[in-house]
Amino acid sequence: MARNAHERLIVALDFDRLAPAFQMASRLAGLAGMFKIGKQLFTAEGPRAVEKLARLGTGIFLDLKFHDIPNTVAGAVRAAAELPGVRLVNVHALGGREMMRAAAQAVAGRKNRPEVLGVTLLTSMDENALSKVGILGPPLKRALHLARLAKQAGLDGVVASPLEVAEIRRACGGKFLTVVPGIRPPASVKDDQSRVATPGDAIRAGADYLVVGRPITAAKDPRAAAKKILEEMSAALA
């Protein structure tokens, strides 16, 4: 499990081509504990994006949020585990217990396997947006239920909003990983996020990893932005 601020920072490389993603990752090498490759970059460039970025020696969070029938998801997770440098991979918890169990079992017993996470609720959705797709009640209650289901299914942890991480930590225990997007430094804009917190608040709430994208990659000086976030994280850890 990550210990210091550097190890806990995951930078999201949300680019549509490998060249700018690799350039950004090279600039940030030594500051991030992992780089996140999501649907945009993976759809454009495929596994070669993982292969090239892994050469930098920084771990990869393969954020493809698999959500399908159990057999299909198991195959996808197994394929992800074959890619170099992949340390985290995720599935949608809303796919259900059997789907999550299949994902966990797909890499069980594998040497140096990636840790498998369940995505609870997207941080872009507030209570009103969730109600429109039939998910009723406070996001905290729904996210907590999904986190418990993910643990029962044998997953290693969850991806959850910083607003829910403290309750998930209390309910699921200290060894259950919490990977937290929706991180916005003080005075920064929310963009399309709804349920957000500062880096310091997320760490104090118990987050194991913070996923930060645009506040770093869209900054005039990405290294300086990353260092400032690391300073805030380090202060919270202290």
N, C-alpha and C positions, 0 to 999 in steps of 0.2 A: 504494500500500500504506500502511496505517496506520503512523504514526510514534510519536506520543505516547500516553500512557495513555488520555486522553479518546477519541481516535480508535479505540482498540482495544477499548473497552468496548461490548458489545451487551447491552442490557437486554431480557429476554424478557417480553413482555406477555401472560402466560398467563391471560387473563380470558375469561369467556364472553359478555361484552357490550362494545360499543364505548364506552359512557359511562365506566365505571370505567377502561378501558384508556387512553382519551384523557386522563382526569383524571390518572392516574399519569404518563403520558408528559409532560404539561404540567408536572408537578412536577419531573420529572427533566430537562427541556429544558436544554441547555447542559452536561450532565454525560456523556451517552451519545453515542457516535459513531453508533450505529444502534439502532433498536428492532426486536425480532424479533416477527413475527406468525406464530403457529403454527396448527395444525389447529383448535384449540378456538375461537379468535376468528374465524378465517376461515370456519369452518363456520357459526358463528352469524350473522356479519354480512356475509360476502362481500367483494367488491372495495371496497366503500365504506369498510371499515376501513382498507385501504391508502391510499385516496384522502384520507381525513380526517387520518390520522396523518402522511402525507407533507407536509401543509400546515405542520407544525411545523418543517420544514426539516431534519429529521434523516433519514438514510438508513434504508431498510427492508431487513431480512433476511426474506425470505418463506420460512419454514421449513415447507414442505408435504411434503417427502420423497417426491417422485413415484416410483412403482415400478409399472411397467406395461410393455406391449409398446413397442418403440421408437417407433413412429409416434404412439402416444397420449402418451407422455412428451414427445416433440418438440413436439407441439401445446400441451401444458400449459406447457412452458417458454417457448414463443413468446408465449403469452397472458400469462404472468407478466411478461415483458419489456415488455409494453404498459402495465403499471400504473405510476403515477407513483412516483418515488422508490425503486424496487426496485434495490438494489445487489448483493444476494446472493440466490441461489435454489438449492435443493438437490434431489438425487435420491438414491435408495438405490443404493449401489455394488453391492449384491447383485443388482440388476437385470441386471448383466452388462455386458460391454464394448460390445456393439452398442447397448444402450439408452443407456449413457452417451455414446457417440459421437453418437447422434442428438440428445441433449440439448445437447451442445456445438455441433453444427452448426446447431441451430435458431436460435441467436443469433449465429453467426459472421458477421463483417462488419458487424454492426449498430452504429450510432453510439451511444455511451454505453450499451452493453449491460451487463446484470448479469453478475457473475461466477458461474459454475456450479460447484457443489461436489458431491462424492460423500460420502454418509454411510457411514462404515465400519461400526462396531458401536455400538449404542446404549449409552450410559454407564450405563444401569440394569441391564445384564446382565453378570454375572461369568462365569467359566469354566464353572461348573456349569450356569447357565441357558443358556449358548450350546450346551453339549453336548446339552441336551435337545431342541434344534431342529436337531441334526445338524452344528453348527459345532464341530469338535473341535480341541483343542490350545490353547496359550496365546493369550489375546486379542491380545497384542502381535503375534504371528506372523500371525494372521489379518487384523488391521487393516492391517499393513504390506503384505501381499499385495494387499488391496483398494485401498490408496492407490496402489500401483504400477500397478494395473489402471486406476484413474481417470486417472492421468497419461497412460498409453498411449492412453486413449480421447479425450484432449484436454480434460479438465476443468481448471479453474483451481486446484482445491485440494480439500481434504476437510474434513469434520467428524469429529473424532476425540477420544477421551479424552485428558486431559492426561498419562496414563501412557504413551501411545504417541507423543506428538507429537515427542519428540526423535529417535526412530528414523526417523519419517516424514520429518522435516526432513533427516536425513543421507542417506536413500535417494532422496528426490525433489527436493532442492535448495531453495535459499533463495527462489526465485520462486514456488514451489508453496505456495499459501495453506493455513494450518492454522487452522481455526475450532474453538474448544475449549469445549464445555459441561462439566458436571460440576465446576463451580467452587464450592468451599465455603471461606469464610474460616476462619481458625483458631478452634476451639471451636464452630463451628456444626454443626448436625445434618446428616446425609447425606440425610434424607428418603428418596426411593425410588431414589437414585443408589448405584452400587456402585464405579465406577472414577473416583475424584475426586482433586482436588489443590487447594491454596490458590492464590489469584491470583498471588502471587509465584513459587511453584514452576512454575506453568504458563508464565508469561512467561519465566522462566529456561530452561525447556525448549525455548523457541523458538516459542511460540504467537503468531500474528499477531493474532488476535481472541479475546476471552473472552466467552462467553455466560453471563450471570448473571441468574437469575430471582428465586426466592423469598428468597434472602438480602438482596435489595434490596426487592422489591415487598411482601414480608410483614413487613418491619421496621417498628418503631414510627415511625421517622423515615427514610423511604426515601432522602431526599437525604443525610442523614448517613451512612447505610450505604454509599451509592454513593461518597461522598467518601473514606470509609475504604478501600474497595477500590481506588479510584484512587490513593490514597497508597501502598498496598502495591505496586501495579503500577508506579508511578513509581520507587519505590525499587529494584525489580527491574530496571527498564530502565537505571537509572543504574549 
